[in-house]
Amino acid sequence: MLRIGKLHLKSQVLLAPLEGVNCKGFRQVCAEYGAGLTSTPMILANKLLEDKARQLGIINFSRNEHPLMVQLAGNESELMKQATLMVDEYADVIDVNLGCCEHDVLGLKAGAFFTKHPEQLKKVIPPVMSNTNKPVTAKIRIGWDEKSVKTVEICKALEDFGVSAITVHARTRSQSYSVKANWNEIKRAKASVNIPIIGNGDVSLPGNAKAMLERTGCDAVMIGRAAKGNPIIFKRTAYLLETGKNLPEPTDLDQVNCFIRFADFYNQQEKKSLSEFKQQALWFASFIRKNNRLKDSIRSASGFDQVTRAFQGEIRF
Ligand SMILES: Cc1cc2nc3c(=O)[nH]c(=O)nc-3n(C[C@H](O)[C@H](O)[C@H](O)COP(=O)(O)O)c2cc1C
């Protein structure tokens, strides 16, 4: 069983933080399908302090969603401290984003900025750690660019600060998504520290997760893009890791049922948006074999029920 600090996780397969994807309903359906931990998207500390209500509304927190990782990003100690105090009651784990490559985030000297300046980690890690009793983790990229890969240096610095685990997205800031993730850096990270390493990058099938664990020795895998519209990947991956056997390919009925569970959760959210729901529905629909008619129905739907009925209609034929 995977442990992050005092938290025991049921599965080694975790949902990555995904801005624009990880609404509450999606996090809940991924957890139901076997994700050992789900995550909020990144929350910028300065935005949280400027407009707490709006930012917390976007995340749609509730006190009964567990286990949940809340991800913060920022550069200033006081802001990170205040942000930690604000999210602490909702979080089982607080993660610090050290890998985001978006211009506005780099402009704030946050996210992947720290892969260039690990000496500045003291501005963001200790203020989080000293204001929560929850485990604190960090999610890194392996360096600023190919000439300055700093995986081991960053991981050791983070371990010295006392973080409970590190997620390694095995690409540099400059690589964005343009090259294959370099799993060898996950292996180097694992060999360099005594805390759990969560491997991340290019796990798009259950077999990739098994291969990553075997090749790198990492303690868990985190799935990002391949989870979009596809929470079934958590069930399939956890099953393969537990039994060594593959579940049969999901049928269209499995995928429709998965969407309906998502819709149940989504409809219970305090804050709903039809456009967000339709976007999620289109991602789920892309895993249904002949999906043109379904996608057209989703696009033209004028209500939540109409979208769900379009999926139910797929089962009848
Ligand atoms: C749409 C999208 C949104 C993302 N949002 C975040 C985020 O909020 N925080 C973060 O640490 N990483 C974010 N990432 C990066 C992912 O968490 C993950 O590290 C990356 O996609 C590599 O994993 P994958 O190959 O499984 O997709 C995002 C990626 C995508 C595609």
Ligand as a Chemical Component Dictionary entry (heavy atoms), coordinates in Angstrom:
data_LIG
# 
_chem_comp.id                   LIG 
_chem_comp.type                 NON-POLYMER 
_chem_comp.pdbx_formal_charge   0 
_chem_comp.three_letter_code    LIG 
# 
loop_
_chem_comp_atom.comp_id 
_chem_comp_atom.atom_id 
_chem_comp_atom.alt_atom_id 
_chem_comp_atom.type_symbol 
_chem_comp_atom.charge 
_chem_comp_atom.model_Cartn_x 
_chem_comp_atom.model_Cartn_y 
_chem_comp_atom.model_Cartn_z 
_chem_comp_atom.pdbx_ordinal 
LIG C1  C1  C 0 -5.155 20.175 -19.736 1  
LIG C2  C2  C 0 -4.008 20.022 -18.772 2  
LIG C3  C3  C 0 -4.034 20.718 -17.575 3  
LIG C4  C4  C 0 -2.977 20.569 -16.658 4  
LIG N1  N1  N 0 -3.048 21.230 -15.454 5  
LIG C5  C5  C 0 -2.054 21.034 -14.528 6  
LIG C6  C6  C 0 -2.147 21.628 -13.224 7  
LIG O1  O1  O 0 -3.099 22.342 -12.899 8  
LIG N2  N2  N 0 -1.126 21.367 -12.357 9  
LIG C7  C7  C 0 -0.065 20.550 -12.680 10 
LIG O2  O2  O 0 0.811  20.312 -11.849 11 
LIG N3  N3  N 0 0.027  19.986 -13.892 12 
LIG C8  C8  C 0 -0.945 20.181 -14.813 13 
LIG N4  N4  N 0 -0.872 19.555 -16.010 14 
LIG C9  C9  C 0 0.214  18.564 -16.237 15 
LIG C10 C10 C 0 -0.268 17.153 -15.850 16 
LIG O3  O3  O 0 -0.605 17.091 -14.483 17 
LIG C11 C11 C 0 0.802  16.088 -16.133 18 
LIG O4  O4  O 0 1.949  16.378 -15.379 19 
LIG C12 C12 C 0 1.196  16.018 -17.605 20 
LIG O5  O5  O 0 0.060  16.084 -18.454 21 
LIG C13 C13 C 0 1.984  14.738 -17.922 22 
LIG O6  O6  O 0 1.225  13.596 -17.622 23 
LIG P1  P1  P 0 0.471  12.741 -18.791 24 
LIG O7  O7  O 0 1.522  12.360 -19.798 25 
LIG O8  O8  O 0 -0.105 11.575 -18.065 26 
LIG O9  O9  O 0 -0.549 13.651 -19.392 27 
LIG C14 C14 C 0 -1.877 19.729 -16.957 28 
LIG C15 C15 C 0 -1.861 19.055 -18.179 29 
LIG C16 C16 C 0 -2.904 19.181 -19.078 30 
LIG C17 C17 C 0 -2.858 18.403 -20.375 31 
# 
loop_
_chem_comp_bond.comp_id 
_chem_comp_bond.atom_id_1 
_chem_comp_bond.atom_id_2 
_chem_comp_bond.value_order 
_chem_comp_bond.pdbx_ordinal 
LIG C1  C2  SING 1  
LIG C2  C3  SING 2  
LIG C2  C16 DOUB 3  
LIG C3  C4  DOUB 4  
LIG C4  N1  SING 5  
LIG C4  C14 SING 6  
LIG N1  C5  DOUB 7  
LIG C5  C6  SING 8  
LIG C5  C8  SING 9  
LIG C6  O1  DOUB 10 
LIG C6  N2  SING 11 
LIG N2  C7  SING 12 
LIG C7  O2  DOUB 13 
LIG C7  N3  SING 14 
LIG N3  C8  DOUB 15 
LIG C8  N4  SING 16 
LIG N4  C9  SING 17 
LIG N4  C14 SING 18 
LIG C9  C10 SING 19 
LIG C10 O3  SING 20 
LIG C10 C11 SING 21 
LIG C11 O4  SING 22 
LIG C11 C12 SING 23 
LIG C12 O5  SING 24 
LIG C12 C13 SING 25 
LIG C13 O6  SING 26 
LIG O6  P1  SING 27 
LIG P1  O7  DOUB 28 
LIG P1  O8  SING 29 
LIG P1  O9  SING 30 
LIG C14 C15 DOUB 31 
LIG C15 C16 SING 32 
LIG C16 C17 SING 33 
# 
